[in-house]
Amino acid sequence: MQVSDSSSPRTTIPNSSRRRFLRGVLGSGVALGLLGGAGVAQSYRHGVTRHTRTLPGLQSPLRVAFLTDMHYGLFIDAGNVQQWIEATNAERPDLVLLGGDQLDYRTDGPPTPLLAQLERLSAPLGVYGVWGNHDYGSFGYYGNKHYGPERPDWQARREALRVSFAAAGVNLLRNEGRAVRPDLQLGGVDDLWHGQPDAATALAGAEGRATLLVSHNPDLLPDLPAPVGLVLCGHTHGGQVRLPLLGAPVVPSQYGQKYAMGWVTGAHGTPAYVSRGLGVSGLPIRNMCTPEIAVLTLNPA
């Protein structure tokens, strides 16, 4: 396996994001004192990490761009997403995959500014994605101070958003698979925390094709029912705040640091990549954990 990592940081924080940050940190002087303005700036930069590896079953090379954890809503706006889309298209991927948590706010209508940007994604094999736990909060599956109360119509809301994303060219897979190429079976599973993920159903009918699975949450990895060629995950943000020598003090995983970020191994020796993601959650602060677009060049084994 050959892996390279390069970043093209952007230093401009959009005005609207700056205003949302100021509102967010007024109640968090401790975090601001710990990380200062540097942590804010790191939240609104991004890099492109590039990886090369083999994928059994492929007949020809495949270039995949993986974007996850956009968290469009509270701290992320269409201007941030526009930067990510432009950087992704510049990589000329064959296939674009979204790893969940596209949304991070409650809305009664389609997220039109976000969809207008996602519609600009260009990939000959299409754009596919999965839902994440914050998407479920945006549907109204659960309530809190940020999202408001639970909604009894959350399932109808989920379906309406699926249709809206599809109209923008983004196909959300919930325990579903697609033969996106004669030699490649793509699968996507439901969110681990709030959905009912089923990897076997998502990859049913692969019939000798290379298999690529998208799961928002890497905690699915120990329970894979069978080997998968490659799994792509998000959710953890790499811990979002990392400290020298210590790593991430908090990782939203029952396995702690094991699946925090980077290349890991799941059940049956399955290789997986856990992206640091693009957006922020809780507070708009990152430290030593640059937002990333992961671009994978996959070659025949």
C-alpha positions as CSV (number, residue, x, y, z in Angstrom):
1,M,0.0,0.0,0.0
2,Q,1.2,3.5,-0.9
3,V,-0.3,6.5,0.8
4,S,0.4,10.2,0.4
5,D,-1.1,13.1,2.3
6,S,-1.1,16.6,0.9
7,S,-3.1,19.6,2.1
8,S,-4.1,22.9,0.4
9,P,-5.3,25.0,3.4
10,R,-7.6,27.9,3.0
11,T,-7.3,30.7,5.5
12,T,-10.4,32.8,4.8
13,I,-13.4,32.2,7.1
14,P,-16.6,33.4,5.5
15,N,-18.3,36.2,7.3
16,S,-21.5,34.3,8.0
17,S,-19.4,31.4,9.5
18,R,-17.5,33.9,11.6
19,R,-20.7,35.3,13.0
20,R,-22.0,31.8,13.9
21,F,-18.7,31.0,15.5
22,L,-18.9,34.1,17.7
23,R,-22.3,33.1,18.9
24,G,-21.2,29.5,19.5
25,V,-18.1,30.3,21.6
26,L,-19.7,33.0,23.8
27,G,-20.8,30.1,26.0
28,S,-17.6,28.3,25.8
29,G,-14.8,30.4,27.2
30,V,-12.9,27.3,28.3
31,A,-12.5,25.9,24.8
32,L,-11.7,29.3,23.4
33,G,-9.0,29.9,26.0
34,L,-7.5,26.5,25.4
35,L,-7.3,26.7,21.6
36,G,-7.6,30.4,20.8
37,G,-8.2,31.7,17.3
38,A,-5.9,29.0,15.8
39,G,-8.5,26.3,16.6
40,V,-11.2,28.4,14.7
41,A,-9.0,28.9,11.7
42,Q,-8.2,25.2,11.5
43,S,-12.0,24.5,11.4
44,Y,-12.3,26.4,8.1
45,R,-9.3,25.1,6.3
46,H,-9.3,21.8,4.4
47,G,-6.8,19.5,2.8
48,V,-6.9,16.8,0.2
49,T,-5.4,13.5,1.3
50,R,-4.4,11.1,-1.5
51,H,-4.2,7.3,-1.1
52,T,-3.3,4.5,-3.4
53,R,-4.1,0.8,-2.8
54,T,-5.3,-2.3,-4.5
55,L,-8.9,-3.5,-4.4
56,P,-9.5,-7.2,-5.3
57,G,-11.9,-7.7,-8.1
58,L,-11.3,-4.5,-9.9
59,Q,-10.5,-4.8,-13.6
60,S,-9.2,-1.3,-14.1
61,P,-8.2,1.6,-11.8
62,L,-10.9,3.6,-10.0
63,R,-10.6,7.1,-8.5
64,V,-12.9,7.8,-5.6
65,A,-13.4,11.1,-3.7
66,F,-14.8,10.7,-0.2
67,L,-16.5,13.6,1.5
68,T,-18.1,13.1,4.9
69,D,-19.5,15.1,7.9
70,M,-20.2,18.3,6.1
71,H,-22.6,19.3,9.0
72,Y,-24.3,22.0,6.8
73,G,-26.3,24.2,9.2
74,L,-25.1,25.7,12.4
75,F,-21.4,26.4,11.6
76,I,-21.1,25.5,8.0
77,D,-22.8,27.4,5.1
78,A,-22.9,27.1,1.3
79,G,-19.7,29.1,0.9
80,N,-17.8,26.4,2.8
81,V,-19.4,23.6,0.8
82,Q,-18.6,25.4,-2.4
83,Q,-14.9,25.3,-1.6
84,W,-15.1,21.6,-1.0
85,I,-17.0,20.9,-4.2
86,E,-14.4,22.9,-6.2
87,A,-11.5,21.0,-4.6
88,T,-13.3,17.7,-5.3
89,N,-14.0,18.4,-8.9
90,A,-10.4,19.4,-9.4
91,E,-9.4,15.9,-8.5
92,R,-11.4,14.5,-11.4
93,P,-12.9,11.5,-9.5
94,D,-14.7,8.6,-11.2
95,L,-17.0,8.3,-8.3
96,V,-17.9,10.6,-5.4
97,L,-19.1,9.2,-2.1
98,L,-20.7,11.1,0.9
99,G,-20.2,9.6,4.3
100,G,-23.2,11.0,6.2
101,D,-24.0,14.0,8.5
102,Q,-24.6,16.1,5.4
103,L,-27.1,18.1,7.6
104,D,-26.9,19.6,11.0
105,Y,-30.1,21.6,11.4
106,R,-33.8,21.2,11.5
107,T,-35.6,22.3,8.3
108,D,-39.1,21.9,7.0
109,G,-38.0,22.3,3.4
110,P,-35.1,21.1,1.2
111,P,-31.6,22.5,2.1
112,T,-31.6,24.4,-1.2
113,P,-28.2,26.2,-0.9
114,L,-26.5,22.9,0.1
115,L,-28.2,21.0,-2.8
116,A,-27.2,23.7,-5.3
117,Q,-23.6,23.1,-4.4
118,L,-23.8,19.3,-4.4
119,E,-25.4,19.4,-7.8
120,R,-22.1,20.7,-9.1
121,L,-20.2,17.6,-8.2
122,S,-18.9,15.9,-11.4
123,A,-18.1,12.2,-11.5
124,P,-18.9,9.8,-14.5
125,L,-20.0,7.0,-12.2
126,G,-22.2,9.2,-10.1
127,V,-22.5,10.6,-6.6
128,Y,-23.8,8.3,-3.7
129,G,-24.0,8.7,0.0
130,V,-25.4,7.5,3.3
131,W,-27.2,9.1,6.3
132,G,-25.5,9.8,9.6
133,N,-26.6,10.4,13.1
134,H,-26.9,14.2,12.7
135,D,-29.0,13.7,9.6
136,Y,-31.4,11.8,11.8
137,G,-31.6,14.7,14.2
138,S,-32.3,16.9,11.2
139,F,-35.2,14.6,10.2
140,G,-36.7,15.0,13.7
141,Y,-36.0,11.4,14.8
142,Y,-34.7,12.8,18.1
143,G,-35.0,16.2,19.7
144,N,-32.6,18.4,21.6
145,K,-31.9,22.1,22.2
146,H,-30.4,22.5,18.8
147,Y,-32.9,20.5,16.7
148,G,-36.0,21.2,18.7
149,P,-38.6,18.5,19.7
150,E,-39.0,15.1,18.2
151,R,-41.1,15.0,15.1
152,P,-43.7,12.2,14.6
153,D,-43.3,12.6,10.9
154,W,-39.5,12.1,10.8
155,Q,-39.8,9.1,8.4
156,A,-41.7,11.2,5.9
157,R,-39.1,13.9,6.4
158,R,-36.3,11.5,5.7
159,E,-38.0,10.4,2.5
160,A,-38.6,13.9,1.3
161,L,-35.0,14.8,1.8
162,R,-33.9,11.6,0.0
163,V,-35.9,12.8,-3.0
164,S,-34.5,16.3,-2.8
165,F,-30.9,14.9,-2.7
166,A,-31.7,12.6,-5.6
167,A,-33.0,15.5,-7.7
168,A,-29.6,17.2,-7.0
169,G,-27.8,14.0,-8.3
170,V,-27.0,12.5,-4.9
171,N,-28.2,9.0,-4.4
172,L,-28.6,8.1,-0.7
173,L,-28.2,4.4,0.0
174,R,-29.9,2.9,3.1
175,N,-28.9,-0.8,3.2
176,E,-28.8,-0.7,-0.6
177,G,-26.3,-1.5,-3.3
178,R,-25.5,-0.5,-6.8
179,A,-23.3,-2.1,-9.5
180,V,-21.8,1.2,-10.5
181,R,-19.4,-0.6,-12.9
182,P,-19.3,-4.1,-14.2
183,D,-16.4,-4.9,-11.8
184,L,-17.6,-2.8,-8.8
185,Q,-20.4,-3.3,-6.3
186,L,-21.1,-0.2,-4.1
187,G,-23.1,-0.6,-0.9
188,G,-24.3,1.9,1.7
189,V,-25.7,1.2,5.2
190,D,-28.0,3.0,7.5
191,D,-26.7,4.9,10.5
192,L,-25.5,2.7,13.3
193,W,-26.8,4.9,16.2
194,H,-30.3,5.7,14.9
195,G,-31.0,3.4,11.9
196,Q,-30.8,-0.3,11.2
197,P,-27.5,-1.0,9.3
198,D,-27.4,-4.2,7.3
199,A,-24.1,-4.6,5.5
200,A,-25.1,-8.0,4.0
201,T,-28.1,-6.6,2.3
202,A,-26.1,-3.6,1.1
203,L,-23.6,-5.8,-0.7
204,A,-25.9,-8.6,-1.7
205,G,-25.4,-9.7,-5.3
206,A,-21.8,-8.6,-5.7
207,E,-21.2,-11.9,-7.6
208,G,-17.4,-11.6,-7.8
209,R,-17.2,-7.8,-8.2
210,A,-15.0,-5.7,-6.1
211,T,-16.9,-4.5,-3.0
212,L,-16.9,-1.0,-1.6
213,L,-19.0,-0.2,1.4
214,V,-19.9,3.2,3.0
215,S,-20.8,3.3,6.7
216,H,-21.1,6.6,8.5
217,N,-20.0,5.1,11.8
218,P,-16.8,3.0,12.0
219,D,-18.1,1.1,15.0
220,L,-19.8,-1.1,12.5
221,L,-16.4,-2.6,11.5
222,P,-16.1,-5.3,14.2
223,D,-19.5,-6.7,13.3
224,L,-19.2,-7.0,9.5
225,P,-20.8,-10.3,8.6
226,A,-18.3,-11.1,5.8
227,P,-15.1,-9.7,4.3
228,V,-15.5,-6.4,2.3
229,G,-12.9,-5.1,-0.2
230,L,-12.9,-1.7,1.4
231,V,-15.1,0.3,3.9
232,L,-15.2,4.1,4.0
233,C,-16.3,5.8,7.3
234,G,-16.6,9.2,8.9
235,H,-18.4,10.3,12.1
236,T,-15.4,10.6,14.4
237,H,-13.9,13.9,12.9
238,G,-10.6,12.3,14.0
239,G,-11.6,13.5,17.5
240,Q,-11.8,17.0,16.1
241,V,-9.5,18.3,18.8
242,R,-6.1,16.5,19.1
243,L,-3.3,17.2,21.5
244,P,0.4,16.6,21.1
245,L,1.4,13.1,22.3
246,L,-2.1,12.4,23.7
247,G,-4.1,12.3,20.5
248,A,-7.8,13.0,20.8
249,P,-9.2,13.3,24.3
250,V,-12.7,12.5,23.1
251,V,-13.7,10.2,20.2
252,P,-17.3,9.4,19.6
253,S,-16.7,5.7,19.4
254,Q,-17.2,2.9,21.9
255,Y,-13.7,1.7,20.8
256,G,-11.9,4.9,21.8
257,Q,-8.9,5.8,19.7
258,K,-9.0,2.5,17.7
259,Y,-11.2,3.9,14.9
260,A,-10.5,7.6,15.4
261,M,-9.0,8.3,12.0
262,G,-6.9,6.9,9.1
263,W,-6.4,3.3,7.9
264,V,-7.8,0.7,10.3
265,T,-8.9,-3.0,10.0
266,G,-12.3,-4.4,10.6
267,A,-13.7,-7.9,11.0
268,H,-12.3,-10.6,8.6
269,G,-9.3,-8.5,7.9
270,T,-11.4,-5.9,6.1
271,P,-9.5,-2.6,5.4
272,A,-11.2,0.6,6.2
273,Y,-10.5,4.3,6.0
274,V,-11.9,6.6,8.6
275,S,-11.9,10.2,7.4
276,R,-11.4,13.3,9.6
277,G,-14.5,14.7,7.8
278,L,-15.0,18.3,6.7
279,G,-17.4,20.1,9.1
280,V,-17.5,20.6,12.9
281,S,-19.8,19.5,15.6
282,G,-20.5,20.8,19.1
283,L,-18.1,23.8,18.7
284,P,-16.5,25.2,15.5
285,I,-13.0,24.3,16.8
286,R,-10.4,21.9,15.5
287,N,-6.8,21.3,16.6
288,M,-4.2,19.2,14.8
289,C,-7.0,17.6,12.9
290,T,-7.4,19.3,9.5
291,P,-10.7,18.8,7.6
292,E,-10.1,16.5,4.7
293,I,-11.4,15.3,1.3
294,A,-10.0,11.8,0.9
295,V,-9.1,10.8,-2.7
296,L,-8.4,7.1,-3.2
297,T,-6.9,5.7,-6.3
298,L,-7.9,2.0,-6.3
299,N,-6.0,-0.4,-8.6
300,P,-6.7,-4.1,-9.5
301,A,-5.0,-6.5,-7.1
